[in-house]
């Protein structure tokens, strides 16, 4: 479903990935790489940088 949106050349792709996971195996980056192989429209966003442990 998402591919129908991100294949459009005029859209930007936000590839959101948690910081505590392996970026090389990120599903978001793999899907973005399929739609935008050169990476001109892709912005990587890393979340959960500070994890609070209680």
mmCIF file as Biopython writes it, N, C-alpha, C and O atoms, coordinates in Angstrom:
data_model
#
loop_
_atom_site.group_PDB
_atom_site.id
_atom_site.type_symbol
_atom_site.label_atom_id
_atom_site.label_alt_id
_atom_site.label_comp_id
_atom_site.label_asym_id
_atom_site.label_entity_id
_atom_site.label_seq_id
_atom_site.pdbx_PDB_ins_code
_atom_site.Cartn_x
_atom_site.Cartn_y
_atom_site.Cartn_z
_atom_site.occupancy
_atom_site.B_iso_or_equiv
_atom_site.auth_seq_id
_atom_site.auth_asym_id
_atom_site.pdbx_PDB_model_num
ATOM 1   N N  . UNK A ? 1  ? 0.825  -1.191 0.000  1.0 0.0 1  A 1 
ATOM 2   C CA . UNK A ? 1  ? 0.000  0.000  0.000  1.0 0.0 1  A 1 
ATOM 3   C C  . UNK A ? 1  ? 0.869  1.256  0.000  1.0 0.0 1  A 1 
ATOM 4   O O  . UNK A ? 1  ? 0.574  2.218  -0.709 1.0 0.0 1  A 1 
ATOM 5   N N  . UNK A ? 2  ? 1.919  1.247  0.779  1.0 0.0 2  A 1 
ATOM 6   C CA . UNK A ? 2  ? 2.760  2.444  0.880  1.0 0.0 2  A 1 
ATOM 7   C C  . UNK A ? 2  ? 3.505  2.730  -0.415 1.0 0.0 2  A 1 
ATOM 8   O O  . UNK A ? 2  ? 3.811  3.885  -0.712 1.0 0.0 2  A 1 
ATOM 9   N N  . UNK A ? 3  ? 3.801  1.689  -1.188 1.0 0.0 3  A 1 
ATOM 10  C CA . UNK A ? 3  ? 4.544  1.881  -2.433 1.0 0.0 3  A 1 
ATOM 11  C C  . UNK A ? 3  ? 3.775  2.751  -3.419 1.0 0.0 3  A 1 
ATOM 12  O O  . UNK A ? 3  ? 4.390  3.475  -4.202 1.0 0.0 3  A 1 
ATOM 13  N N  . UNK A ? 4  ? 2.456  2.697  -3.399 1.0 0.0 4  A 1 
ATOM 14  C CA . UNK A ? 4  ? 1.677  3.533  -4.316 1.0 0.0 4  A 1 
ATOM 15  C C  . UNK A ? 4  ? 1.873  5.016  -4.009 1.0 0.0 4  A 1 
ATOM 16  O O  . UNK A ? 4  ? 1.734  5.854  -4.900 1.0 0.0 4  A 1 
ATOM 17  N N  . UNK A ? 5  ? 2.193  5.347  -2.764 1.0 0.0 5  A 1 
ATOM 18  C CA . UNK A ? 5  ? 2.422  6.737  -2.397 1.0 0.0 5  A 1 
ATOM 19  C C  . UNK A ? 5  ? 3.872  7.161  -2.629 1.0 0.0 5  A 1 
ATOM 20  O O  . UNK A ? 5  ? 4.120  8.241  -3.165 1.0 0.0 5  A 1 
ATOM 21  N N  . UNK A ? 6  ? 4.826  6.329  -2.232 1.0 0.0 6  A 1 
ATOM 22  C CA . UNK A ? 6  ? 6.217  6.768  -2.280 1.0 0.0 6  A 1 
ATOM 23  C C  . UNK A ? 6  ? 6.852  6.622  -3.652 1.0 0.0 6  A 1 
ATOM 24  O O  . UNK A ? 6  ? 7.959  7.115  -3.868 1.0 0.0 6  A 1 
ATOM 25  N N  . UNK A ? 7  ? 6.177  5.955  -4.591 1.0 0.0 7  A 1 
ATOM 26  C CA . UNK A ? 7  ? 6.697  5.883  -5.957 1.0 0.0 7  A 1 
ATOM 27  C C  . UNK A ? 7  ? 6.526  7.200  -6.709 1.0 0.0 7  A 1 
ATOM 28  O O  . UNK A ? 7  ? 7.205  7.429  -7.709 1.0 0.0 7  A 1 
ATOM 29  N N  . UNK A ? 8  ? 5.641  8.056  -6.248 1.0 0.0 8  A 1 
ATOM 30  C CA . UNK A ? 8  ? 5.393  9.341  -6.900 1.0 0.0 8  A 1 
ATOM 31  C C  . UNK A ? 8  ? 6.655  10.200 -6.777 1.0 0.0 8  A 1 
ATOM 32  O O  . UNK A ? 8  ? 7.121  10.448 -5.665 1.0 0.0 8  A 1 
ATOM 33  N N  . UNK A ? 9  ? 7.216  10.659 -7.906 1.0 0.0 9  A 1 
ATOM 34  C CA . UNK A ? 9  ? 8.494  11.387 -7.859 1.0 0.0 9  A 1 
ATOM 35  C C  . UNK A ? 9  ? 8.452  12.712 -7.105 1.0 0.0 9  A 1 
ATOM 36  O O  . UNK A ? 9  ? 9.506  13.225 -6.730 1.0 0.0 9  A 1 
ATOM 37  N N  . UNK A ? 10 ? 7.289  13.274 -6.873 1.0 0.0 10 A 1 
ATOM 38  C CA . UNK A ? 10 ? 7.213  14.572 -6.198 1.0 0.0 10 A 1 
ATOM 39  C C  . UNK A ? 10 ? 7.057  14.458 -4.680 1.0 0.0 10 A 1 
ATOM 40  O O  . UNK A ? 10 ? 6.982  15.484 -4.005 1.0 0.0 10 A 1 
ATOM 41  N N  . UNK A ? 11 ? 7.006  13.254 -4.127 1.0 0.0 11 A 1 
ATOM 42  C CA . UNK A ? 11 ? 6.834  13.119 -2.677 1.0 0.0 11 A 1 
ATOM 43  C C  . UNK A ? 11 ? 8.180  12.887 -1.986 1.0 0.0 11 A 1 
ATOM 44  O O  . UNK A ? 11 ? 9.114  12.341 -2.573 1.0 0.0 11 A 1 
ATOM 45  N N  . UNK A ? 12 ? 8.250  13.311 -0.743 1.0 0.0 12 A 1 
ATOM 46  C CA . UNK A ? 12 ? 9.415  13.042 0.106  1.0 0.0 12 A 1 
ATOM 47  C C  . UNK A ? 12 ? 9.122  11.797 0.934  1.0 0.0 12 A 1 
ATOM 48  O O  . UNK A ? 12 ? 7.977  11.529 1.300  1.0 0.0 12 A 1 
ATOM 49  N N  . UNK A ? 13 ? 10.175 11.048 1.219  1.0 0.0 13 A 1 
ATOM 50  C CA . UNK A ? 13 ? 10.029 9.806  1.989  1.0 0.0 13 A 1 
ATOM 51  C C  . UNK A ? 13 ? 10.716 9.996  3.334  1.0 0.0 13 A 1 
ATOM 52  O O  . UNK A ? 13 ? 11.911 10.286 3.387  1.0 0.0 13 A 1 
ATOM 53  N N  . UNK A ? 14 ? 9.970  9.834  4.415  1.0 0.0 14 A 1 
ATOM 54  C CA . UNK A ? 14 ? 10.533 9.845  5.761  1.0 0.0 14 A 1 
ATOM 55  C C  . UNK A ? 14 ? 10.686 8.397  6.204  1.0 0.0 14 A 1 
ATOM 56  O O  . UNK A ? 14 ? 9.695  7.705  6.434  1.0 0.0 14 A 1 
ATOM 57  N N  . UNK A ? 15 ? 11.915 7.947  6.322  1.0 0.0 15 A 1 
ATOM 58  C CA . UNK A ? 15 ? 12.191 6.573  6.754  1.0 0.0 15 A 1 
ATOM 59  C C  . UNK A ? 15 ? 12.492 6.608  8.248  1.0 0.0 15 A 1 
ATOM 60  O O  . UNK A ? 15 ? 13.607 6.937  8.654  1.0 0.0 15 A 1 
ATOM 61  N N  . UNK A ? 16 ? 11.507 6.272  9.055  1.0 0.0 16 A 1 
ATOM 62  C CA . UNK A ? 16 ? 11.612 6.351  10.514 1.0 0.0 16 A 1 
ATOM 63  C C  . UNK A ? 16 ? 12.067 5.007  11.063 1.0 0.0 16 A 1 
ATOM 64  O O  . UNK A ? 16 ? 11.459 3.971  10.794 1.0 0.0 16 A 1 
ATOM 65  N N  . UNK A ? 17 ? 13.159 5.043  11.845 1.0 0.0 17 A 1 
ATOM 66  C CA . UNK A ? 17 ? 13.752 3.836  12.409 1.0 0.0 17 A 1 
ATOM 67  C C  . UNK A ? 17 ? 14.126 4.092  13.865 1.0 0.0 17 A 1 
ATOM 68  O O  . UNK A ? 17 ? 14.690 5.141  14.173 1.0 0.0 17 A 1 
ATOM 69  N N  . UNK A ? 18 ? 13.824 3.155  14.771 1.0 0.0 18 A 1 
ATOM 70  C CA . UNK A ? 18 ? 14.249 3.334  16.157 1.0 0.0 18 A 1 
ATOM 71  C C  . UNK A ? 18 ? 15.769 3.212  16.295 1.0 0.0 18 A 1 
ATOM 72  O O  . UNK A ? 18 ? 16.405 2.426  15.594 1.0 0.0 18 A 1 
ATOM 73  N N  . UNK A ? 19 ? 16.329 3.990  17.194 1.0 0.0 19 A 1 
ATOM 74  C CA . UNK A ? 19 ? 17.781 4.012  17.379 1.0 0.0 19 A 1 
ATOM 75  C C  . UNK A ? 19 ? 18.307 2.719  17.993 1.0 0.0 19 A 1 
ATOM 76  O O  . UNK A ? 19 ? 19.487 2.402  17.840 1.0 0.0 19 A 1 
ATOM 77  N N  . UNK A ? 20 ? 17.463 1.978  18.675 1.0 0.0 20 A 1 
ATOM 78  C CA . UNK A ? 20 ? 17.936 0.763  19.330 1.0 0.0 20 A 1 
ATOM 79  C C  . UNK A ? 20 ? 17.842 -0.473 18.427 1.0 0.0 20 A 1 
ATOM 80  O O  . UNK A ? 20 ? 17.947 -1.600 18.910 1.0 0.0 20 A 1 
ATOM 81  N N  . UNK A ? 21 ? 17.647 -0.266 17.130 1.0 0.0 21 A 1 
ATOM 82  C CA . UNK A ? 21 ? 17.619 -1.388 16.188 1.0 0.0 21 A 1 
ATOM 83  C C  . UNK A ? 21 ? 18.755 -1.233 15.180 1.0 0.0 21 A 1 
ATOM 84  O O  . UNK A ? 21 ? 19.402 -0.189 15.109 1.0 0.0 21 A 1 
ATOM 85  N N  . UNK A ? 22 ? 18.980 -2.275 14.415 1.0 0.0 22 A 1 
ATOM 86  C CA . UNK A ? 22 ? 20.042 -2.280 13.421 1.0 0.0 22 A 1 
ATOM 87  C C  . UNK A ? 22 ? 19.587 -1.508 12.182 1.0 0.0 22 A 1 
ATOM 88  O O  . UNK A ? 22 ? 18.613 -1.897 11.537 1.0 0.0 22 A 1 
ATOM 89  N N  . UNK A ? 23 ? 20.280 -0.421 11.844 1.0 0.0 23 A 1 
ATOM 90  C CA . UNK A ? 23 ? 19.883 0.398  10.705 1.0 0.0 23 A 1 
ATOM 91  C C  . UNK A ? 23 ? 20.052 -0.336 9.379  1.0 0.0 23 A 1 
ATOM 92  O O  . UNK A ? 23 ? 19.308 -0.070 8.434  1.0 0.0 23 A 1 
ATOM 93  N N  . UNK A ? 24 ? 20.999 -1.240 9.291  1.0 0.0 24 A 1 
ATOM 94  C CA . UNK A ? 24 ? 21.234 -1.970 8.046  1.0 0.0 24 A 1 
ATOM 95  C C  . UNK A ? 24 ? 20.055 -2.880 7.697  1.0 0.0 24 A 1 
ATOM 96  O O  . UNK A ? 24 ? 19.822 -3.172 6.525  1.0 0.0 24 A 1 
ATOM 97  N N  . UNK A ? 25 ? 19.319 -3.325 8.704  1.0 0.0 25 A 1 
ATOM 98  C CA . UNK A ? 25 ? 18.186 -4.221 8.477  1.0 0.0 25 A 1 
ATOM 99  C C  . UNK A ? 25 ? 16.840 -3.515 8.633  1.0 0.0 25 A 1 
ATOM 100 O O  . UNK A ? 25 ? 15.813 -4.167 8.819  1.0 0.0 25 A 1 
ATOM 101 N N  . UNK A ? 26 ? 16.845 -2.202 8.557  1.0 0.0 26 A 1 
ATOM 102 C CA . UNK A ? 26 ? 15.620 -1.433 8.744  1.0 0.0 26 A 1 
ATOM 103 C C  . UNK A ? 26 ? 14.659 -1.641 7.576  1.0 0.0 26 A 1 
ATOM 104 O O  . UNK A ? 26 ? 15.032 -1.457 6.417  1.0 0.0 26 A 1 
ATOM 105 N N  . UNK A ? 27 ? 13.429 -2.022 7.884  1.0 0.0 27 A 1 
ATOM 106 C CA . UNK A ? 27 ? 12.408 -2.192 6.842  1.0 0.0 27 A 1 
ATOM 107 C C  . UNK A ? 27 ? 12.106 -0.865 6.152  1.0 0.0 27 A 1 
ATOM 108 O O  . UNK A ? 27 ? 11.913 -0.823 4.937  1.0 0.0 27 A 1 
ATOM 109 N N  . UNK A ? 28 ? 12.066 0.213  6.922  1.0 0.0 28 A 1 
ATOM 110 C CA . UNK A ? 28 ? 11.752 1.522  6.346  1.0 0.0 28 A 1 
ATOM 111 C C  . UNK A ? 28 ? 12.811 1.943  5.329  1.0 0.0 28 A 1 
ATOM 112 O O  . UNK A ? 28 ? 12.472 2.469  4.269  1.0 0.0 28 A 1 
ATOM 113 N N  . UNK A ? 29 ? 14.076 1.719  5.638  1.0 0.0 29 A 1 
ATOM 114 C CA . UNK A ? 29 ? 15.134 2.098  4.708  1.0 0.0 29 A 1 
ATOM 115 C C  . UNK A ? 29 ? 15.174 1.192  3.487  1.0 0.0 29 A 1 
ATOM 116 O O  . UNK A ? 29 ? 15.514 1.646  2.395  1.0 0.0 29 A 1 
ATOM 117 N N  . UNK A ? 30 ? 14.835 -0.066 3.651  1.0 0.0 30 A 1 
ATOM 118 C CA . UNK A ? 30 ? 14.801 -0.974 2.500  1.0 0.0 30 A 1 
ATOM 119 C C  . UNK A ? 30 ? 13.674 -0.611 1.544  1.0 0.0 30 A 1 
ATOM 120 O O  . UNK A ? 30 ? 13.866 -0.624 0.328  1.0 0.0 30 A 1 
ATOM 121 N N  . UNK A ? 31 ? 12.511 -0.290 2.074  1.0 0.0 31 A 1 
ATOM 122 C CA . UNK A ? 31 ? 11.385 0.098  1.227  1.0 0.0 31 A 1 
ATOM 123 C C  . UNK A ? 31 ? 11.682 1.430  0.544  1.0 0.0 31 A 1 
ATOM 124 O O  . UNK A ? 31 ? 11.391 1.601  -0.640 1.0 0.0 31 A 1 
ATOM 125 N N  . UNK A ? 32 ? 12.259 2.371  1.285  1.0 0.0 32 A 1 
ATOM 126 C CA . UNK A ? 32 ? 12.620 3.659  0.690  1.0 0.0 32 A 1 
ATOM 127 C C  . UNK A ? 32 ? 13.676 3.483  -0.387 1.0 0.0 32 A 1 
ATOM 128 O O  . UNK A ? 32 ? 13.649 4.188  -1.396 1.0 0.0 32 A 1 
ATOM 129 N N  . UNK A ? 33 ? 14.597 2.564  -0.194 1.0 0.0 33 A 1 
ATOM 130 C CA . UNK A ? 33 ? 15.624 2.301  -1.197 1.0 0.0 33 A 1 
ATOM 131 C C  . UNK A ? 33 ? 15.064 1.721  -2.476 1.0 0.0 33 A 1 
ATOM 132 O O  . UNK A ? 33 ? 15.600 1.970  -3.556 1.0 0.0 33 A 1 
ATOM 133 N N  . UNK A ? 34 ? 13.989 0.947  -2.373 1.0 0.0 34 A 1 
ATOM 134 C CA . UNK A ? 34 ? 13.336 0.413  -3.564 1.0 0.0 34 A 1 
ATOM 135 C C  . UNK A ? 34 ? 12.657 1.513  -4.370 1.0 0.0 34 A 1 
ATOM 136 O O  . UNK A ? 34 ? 12.693 1.492  -5.600 1.0 0.0 34 A 1 
ATOM 137 N N  . UNK A ? 35 ? 12.041 2.468  -3.691 1.0 0.0 35 A 1 
ATOM 138 C CA . UNK A ? 35 ? 11.312 3.535  -4.371 1.0 0.0 35 A 1 
ATOM 139 C C  . UNK A ? 35 ? 12.229 4.677  -4.799 1.0 0.0 35 A 1 
ATOM 140 O O  . UNK A ? 35 ? 11.948 5.361  -5.782 1.0 0.0 35 A 1 
ATOM 141 N N  . UNK A ? 36 ? 13.319 4.886  -4.070 1.0 0.0 36 A 1 
ATOM 142 C CA . UNK A ? 36 ? 14.237 5.998  -4.333 1.0 0.0 36 A 1 
ATOM 143 C C  . UNK A ? 36 ? 15.676 5.494  -4.236 1.0 0.0 36 A 1 
ATOM 144 O O  . UNK A ? 36 ? 16.344 5.740  -3.231 1.0 0.0 36 A 1 
ATOM 145 N N  . UNK A ? 37 ? 16.168 4.788  -5.266 1.0 0.0 37 A 1 
ATOM 146 C CA . UNK A ? 37 ? 17.492 4.167  -5.178 1.0 0.0 37 A 1 
ATOM 147 C C  . UNK A ? 37 ? 18.641 5.157  -4.998 1.0 0.0 37 A 1 
ATOM 148 O O  . UNK A ? 37 ? 19.658 4.812  -4.397 1.0 0.0 37 A 1 
ATOM 149 N N  . UNK A ? 38 ? 18.497 6.379  -5.509 1.0 0.0 38 A 1 
ATOM 150 C CA . UNK A ? 38 ? 19.570 7.369  -5.369 1.0 0.0 38 A 1 
ATOM 151 C C  . UNK A ? 38 ? 19.511 8.111  -4.038 1.0 0.0 38 A 1 
ATOM 152 O O  . UNK A ? 38 ? 20.486 8.754  -3.651 1.0 0.0 38 A 1 
ATOM 153 N N  . UNK A ? 39 ? 18.400 8.034  -3.340 1.0 0.0 39 A 1 
ATOM 154 C CA . UNK A ? 39 ? 18.265 8.666  -2.026 1.0 0.0 39 A 1 
ATOM 155 C C  . UNK A ? 39 ? 18.046 10.160 -2.060 1.0 0.0 39 A 1 
ATOM 156 O O  . UNK A ? 39 ? 18.253 10.837 -1.052 1.0 0.0 39 A 1 
ATOM 157 N N  . UNK A ? 40 ? 17.629 10.691 -3.200 1.0 0.0 40 A 1 
ATOM 158 C CA . UNK A ? 40 ? 17.424 12.136 -3.306 1.0 0.0 40 A 1 
ATOM 159 C C  . UNK A ? 40 ? 16.167 12.601 -2.591 1.0 0.0 40 A 1 
ATOM 160 O O  . UNK A ? 40 ? 16.087 13.757 -2.175 1.0 0.0 40 A 1 
ATOM 161 N N  . UNK A ? 41 ? 15.188 11.724 -2.441 1.0 0.0 41 A 1 
ATOM 162 C CA . UNK A ? 41 ? 13.913 12.103 -1.826 1.0 0.0 41 A 1 
ATOM 163 C C  . UNK A ? 41 ? 13.726 11.520 -0.439 1.0 0.0 41 A 1 
ATOM 164 O O  . UNK A ? 41 ? 12.671 11.706 0.168  1.0 0.0 41 A 1 
ATOM 165 N N  . UNK A ? 42 ? 14.718 10.823 0.073  1.0 0.0 42 A 1 
ATOM 166 C CA . UNK A ? 42 ? 14.585 10.106 1.333  1.0 0.0 42 A 1 
ATOM 167 C C  . UNK A ? 42 ? 15.272 10.856 2.470  1.0 0.0 42 A 1 
ATOM 168 O O  . UNK A ? 42 ? 16.411 11.305 2.342  1.0 0.0 42 A 1 
ATOM 169 N N  . UNK A ? 43 ? 14.554 10.981 3.582  1.0 0.0 43 A 1 
ATOM 170 C CA . UNK A ? 43 ? 15.102 11.579 4.807  1.0 0.0 43 A 1 
ATOM 171 C C  . UNK A ? 43 ? 14.998 10.520 5.892  1.0 0.0 43 A 1 
ATOM 172 O O  . UNK A ? 43 ? 13.911 10.019 6.180  1.0 0.0 43 A 1 
ATOM 173 N N  . UNK A ? 44 ? 16.130 10.183 6.492  1.0 0.0 44 A 1 
ATOM 174 C CA . UNK A ? 44 ? 16.142 9.208  7.577  1.0 0.0 44 A 1 
ATOM 175 C C  . UNK A ? 44 ? 15.885 9.873  8.908  1.0 0.0 44 A 1 
ATOM 176 O O  . UNK A ? 44 ? 16.490 10.898 9.222  1.0 0.0 44 A 1 
ATOM 177 N N  . UNK A ? 45 ? 15.004 9.307  9.683  1.0 0.0 45 A 1 
ATOM 178 C CA . UNK A ? 45 ? 14.652 9.839  10.999 1.0 0.0 45 A 1 
ATOM 179 C C  . UNK A ? 45 ? 14.918 8.746  12.022 1.0 0.0 45 A 1 
ATOM 180 O O  . UNK A ? 45 ? 14.383 7.643  11.912 1.0 0.0 45 A 1 
ATOM 181 N N  . UNK A ? 46 ? 15.745 9.052  13.018 1.0 0.0 46 A 1 
ATOM 182 C CA . UNK A ? 46 ? 16.057 8.096  14.077 1.0 0.0 46 A 1 
ATOM 183 C C  . UNK A ? 46 ? 15.310 8.515  15.334 1.0 0.0 46 A 1 
ATOM 184 O O  . UNK A ? 46 ? 15.442 9.650  15.791 1.0 0.0 46 A 1 
ATOM 185 N N  . UNK A ? 47 ? 14.525 7.598  15.893 1.0 0.0 47 A 1 
ATOM 186 C CA . UNK A ? 47 ? 13.716 7.903  17.068 1.0 0.0 47 A 1 
ATOM 187 C C  . UNK A ? 47 ? 14.227 7.142  18.292 1.0 0.0 47 A 1 
ATOM 188 O O  . UNK A ? 47 ? 15.088 6.269  18.186 1.0 0.0 47 A 1 
ATOM 189 N N  . UNK A ? 48 ? 13.691 7.485  19.421 1.0 0.0 48 A 1 
ATOM 190 C CA . UNK A ? 48 ? 14.004 6.829  20.691 1.0 0.0 48 A 1 
ATOM 191 C C  . UNK A ? 48 ? 15.494 6.897  21.019 1.0 0.0 48 A 1 
ATOM 192 O O  . UNK A ? 48 ? 16.090 5.911  21.450 1.0 0.0 48 A 1 
ATOM 193 N N  . UNK A ? 49 ? 16.083 8.068  20.810 1.0 0.0 49 A 1 
ATOM 194 C CA . UNK A ? 49 ? 17.511 8.212  21.084 1.0 0.0 49 A 1 
ATOM 195 C C  . UNK A ? 49 ? 17.792 8.105  22.576 1.0 0.0 49 A 1 
ATOM 196 O O  . UNK A ? 49 ? 18.742 7.434  22.979 1.0 0.0 49 A 1 
ATOM 197 N N  . UNK A ? 50 ? 16.983 8.755  23.396 1.0 0.0 50 A 1 
ATOM 198 C CA . UNK A ? 50 ? 17.159 8.668  24.844 1.0 0.0 50 A 1 
ATOM 199 C C  . UNK A ? 50 ? 16.083 7.753  25.426 1.0 0.0 50 A 1 
ATOM 200 O O  . UNK A ? 50 ? 14.895 8.077  25.412 1.0 0.0 50 A 1 
ATOM 201 N N  . UNK A ? 51 ? 16.514 6.631  25.925 1.0 0.0 51 A 1 
ATOM 202 C CA . UNK A ? 51 ? 15.603 5.700  26.566 1.0 0.0 51 A 1 
ATOM 203 C C  . UNK A ? 51 ? 15.765 5.860  28.071 1.0 0.0 51 A 1 
ATOM 204 O O  . UNK A ? 51 ? 16.883 5.795  28.583 1.0 0.0 51 A 1 
ATOM 205 N N  . UNK A ? 52 ? 14.681 6.065  28.772 1.0 0.0 52 A 1 
ATOM 206 C CA . UNK A ? 52 ? 14.722 6.191  30.225 1.0 0.0 52 A 1 
ATOM 207 C C  . UNK A ? 52 ? 14.464 4.832  30.856 1.0 0.0 52 A 1 
ATOM 208 O O  . UNK A ? 52 ? 13.490 4.156  30.525 1.0 0.0 52 A 1 
ATOM 209 N N  . UNK A ? 53 ? 15.316 4.452  31.736 1.0 0.0 53 A 1 
ATOM 210 C CA . UNK A ? 53 ? 15.168 3.187  32.438 1.0 0.0 53 A 1 
ATOM 211 C C  . UNK A ? 53 ? 14.797 3.475  33.880 1.0 0.0 53 A 1 
ATOM 212 O O  . UNK A ? 53 ? 15.482 4.231  34.570 1.0 0.0 53 A 1 
ATOM 213 N N  . UNK A ? 54 ? 13.713 2.872  34.328 1.0 0.0 54 A 1 
ATOM 214 C CA . UNK A ? 54 ? 13.291 3.103  35.713 1.0 0.0 54 A 1 
ATOM 215 C C  . UNK A ? 54 ? 13.335 1.836  36.498 1.0 0.0 54 A 1 
ATOM 216 O O  . UNK A ? 54 ? 13.014 1.834  37.686 1.0 0.0 54 A 1 
#
